[in-house]
């Protein structure tokens, strides 16, 4: 994450990035951040997005080699392409060392094999970033910072109650925090009572409580 932020800050984007790991929210956040740094998200001429397997390697390379249309970069974003698990065409692996200078390719993958040739090729020629769920200390700071953007405060004990009720998945937490911000209106502090009123109990936490009871 630090290197990605520095690349963006210094306007020195690499030609290829691999964002992987089990934390979907952070992967999505940094993918959008990279795209926004390279091209306007509404610029459909220079931004191509693919999701799922079945992307043609030849078409992908031809697109990557196309000169940007009145823009500094051409961006290609691929989500869960499957190129980092199992066999992959030699042409794509070799292309990682010869990507057109104005092109930025972003792979967003939930599962990868670090032994794969594609992983090694991206690691050598670009940047690989793993995203895992932060520990509770980091989550507390993140929650407080998100609320602070809307001029809201929250006690540490209330944050602990939120984590206990909702869980540690960042995407779920972000959705619940957005609901809390809207629900609390002009109130300066988010309280435990607000959380009880508006936040659902995460199914995983319910299962653990049931097992404990048994």
C-alpha positions in Angstrom: 0.0 0.0 0.0 2.8 2.4 0.9 4.5 1.9 -2.5 1.2 2.4 -4.4 0.6 5.6 -2.5 4.1 6.8 -3.3 3.7 5.9 -7.0 0.5 8.0 -7.1 2.0 10.9 -5.2 5.1 11.1 -7.4 3.1 10.5 -10.6 5.3 7.5 -11.3 2.9 4.7 -12.0 4.2 1.3 -12.9 3.0 -0.5 -16.0 1.5 -3.4 -14.1 0.0 -4.0 -10.6 -1.3 -7.1 -8.9 -3.7 -6.5 -6.0 -4.5 -9.7 -4.2 -5.7 -11.1 -0.9 -8.8 -11.7 1.1 -9.6 -8.1 2.0 -12.0 -7.1 -0.8 -12.6 -3.6 0.4 -8.9 -2.6 0.4 -8.3 -4.2 -3.0 -11.2 -2.4 -4.5 -10.2 0.9 -2.8 -6.7 0.8 -4.2 -7.8 -0.4 -7.6 -10.1 2.7 -7.9 -7.3 4.9 -6.5 -4.8 3.6 -9.2 -7.4 4.0 -11.9 -8.2 7.6 -10.8 -4.5 8.5 -10.8 -4.0 7.3 -14.3 -7.2 8.3 -16.1 -10.6 9.8 -15.5 -13.0 7.0 -14.5 -15.6 8.3 -17.0 -13.1 8.1 -19.9 -14.3 4.9 -21.5 -12.0 5.5 -24.5 -8.9 4.9 -22.3 -10.3 2.7 -19.5 -11.2 -1.0 -20.1 -12.5 -3.1 -17.3 -12.9 -6.9 -17.4 -14.4 -9.3 -14.8 -14.0 -13.1 -14.6 -12.1 -15.6 -16.6 -12.2 -16.0 -20.4 -10.4 -12.8 -21.4 -8.6 -13.3 -24.7 -4.8 -12.9 -24.2 -4.4 -11.7 -27.8 -7.2 -9.1 -27.5 -5.8 -8.0 -24.1 -2.3 -7.4 -25.6 -3.7 -5.7 -28.7 -5.7 -3.3 -26.4 -2.7 -2.7 -24.2 -0.6 -1.8 -27.2 -3.2 0.8 -28.4 -2.0 4.4 -28.0 -4.1 6.4 -25.5 -6.7 8.7 -27.0 -5.8 12.3 -26.0 -4.7 11.1 -22.5 -1.5 10.2 -20.7 -2.4 6.6 -20.0 -4.4 3.7 -21.2 -5.7 1.6 -18.2 -6.8 -2.0 -18.3 -8.4 -3.4 -15.1 -9.0 -7.1 -14.7 -10.8 -8.7 -11.8 -10.5 -12.4 -10.9 -9.0 -13.2 -14.3 -7.6 -16.5 -13.2 -4.3 -15.7 -14.8 -2.5 -16.3 -11.5 -3.7 -19.8 -10.9 -2.9 -22.7 -13.2 -1.6 -22.6 -16.8 -1.3 -19.3 -18.7 -0.2 -18.5 -22.2 3.5 -17.8 -22.7 2.6 -14.7 -24.7 1.0 -13.0 -21.7 3.8 -13.9 -19.3 6.4 -12.5 -21.7 4.3 -9.3 -22.3 4.7 -8.3 -18.7 8.2 -7.3 -19.5 7.2 -5.4 -22.6 4.0 -3.5 -21.7 3.5 -0.3 -23.8 5.0 2.6 -21.8 1.7 4.5 -21.6 -0.3 1.5 -20.4 -1.2 0.6 -16.9 -2.6 -2.9 -16.3 -4.2 -3.7 -12.9 -5.0 -7.2 -11.9 -7.4 -7.5 -8.9 -7.4 -11.2 -7.8 -8.9 -12.8 -4.7 -6.8 -16.0 -5.1 -3.3 -16.4 -6.6 -0.5 -18.8 -6.6 2.8 -17.1 -5.8 4.6 -19.9 -7.6 2.9 -19.0 -10.9 4.9 -17.6 -13.7 2.5 -14.6 -13.9 3.1 -13.7 -10.3 6.8 -13.8 -10.8 6.6 -11.7 -14.0 4.5 -9.0 -12.4 6.7 -9.0 -9.3 9.7 -8.5 -11.6 8.2 -5.8 -13.8 5.6 -4.1 -11.7 4.3 -4.3 -8.1 2.4 -7.0 -6.2 0.4 -5.9 -3.1 -1.3 -8.3 -0.7 -4.3 -7.0 1.2 -5.3 -8.8 4.4 -7.8 -7.7 7.0 -6.1 -5.3 9.5 -5.9 -6.2 13.1 -8.5 -4.7 15.5 -6.2 -1.9 16.6 -5.8 -0.8 12.9 -9.6 -1.2 12.4 -10.3 1.0 15.4 -8.2 3.8 13.9 -9.8 3.4 10.5 -13.3 3.5 11.9 -12.5 6.6 13.9 -10.9 8.3 10.9 -13.9 7.6 8.6 -16.3 9.1 11.2 -14.0 12.1 11.8 -14.4 13.0 8.1 -18.1 13.7 8.9 -17.2 15.5 12.1 -18.3 12.6 14.3 -16.7 11.0 17.3 -16.9 7.5 18.8 -15.7 6.1 22.1 -13.3 3.1 22.0 -15.9 1.0 23.9 -18.4 1.8 21.2 -16.0 0.8 18.5 -15.5 -2.5 20.3 -19.2 -3.0 20.4 -19.5 -2.3 16.7 -16.8 -4.8 15.8 -18.4 -7.4 18.1 -21.8 -6.9 16.4 -20.8 -6.4 12.8 -17.5 -8.3 12.5 -14.1 -7.3 11.0 -14.9 -7.4 7.3 -14.0 -3.9 6.0 -16.6 -3.8 3.3 -19.4 -4.6 5.7 -18.1 -2.1 8.3 -17.9 0.6 5.7 -21.6 0.0 4.7 -22.7 0.0 8.4 -20.7 3.2 9.0 -22.3 5.0 6.1 -25.7 4.0 7.6 -24.7 5.3 11.0 -23.5 8.6 9.6 -26.9 9.1 7.8 -28.9 7.9 10.8 -27.2 10.1 13.4 -27.7 13.3 11.4 -26.4 16.3 13.2 -25.3 14.4 16.3 -21.6 14.7 17.1 -21.2 11.2 18.6 -22.1 7.8 17.4 -23.4 5.8 20.4 -24.0 2.1 21.2 -27.7 2.9 21.1 -27.3 4.1 17.5 -25.5 0.8 16.6 -28.2 -1.3 18.2 -30.9 0.7 16.3 -29.4 0.6 12.8 -26.7 -2.1 12.5 -27.6 -5.7 11.8 -25.8 -8.5 13.6 -23.3 -10.2 11.4 -24.2 -13.8 10.7 -20.8 -15.1 11.5 -20.9 -13.6 15.0 -24.3 -15.2 15.5 -23.0 -18.6 14.6 -20.1 -18.3 17.1 -22.5 -17.3 19.8 -24.7 -20.3 19.0 -21.7 -22.7 19.2 -20.6 -21.1 22.5 -24.1 -21.7 23.9 -24.1 -25.3 22.7 
